[in-house]
Amino acid sequence: MHFEVTLEGHLAVLEYKLKGNKYFIIHTGVPRELGGKGVAQALAIYALKYGGENGYETVIYCPYVKAFVQRHPDGRMSSRSHYDLEIYL
């Protein structure tokens, strides 16, 4: 399962798995062409909010999302993307 966003003709994804009440964030993949545009960050925020809003126990395996959470220990997260991204399941 994954969340996805297409920007400038490129697909970025965040892969996850659900097992019972556990929500595993596995991998974030963003093409080089979208690097530095806040796409990975927007996907991470969306995925973390999705887990919380649906009452899942979130388990993070993705190194990018782990680092993102460590940089925001207070839980305050906002995307620095300059795009109005629509993220799809």
Secondary structure, DSSP 8 states (H G I E B T S, - for coil): -EEEEEETTEEEEEEEEEETTEEEEEEEE--GGGTTTTHHHHHHHHHHHHHHHTT-EEEE--HHHHHHHHH-TT-------SS----B-
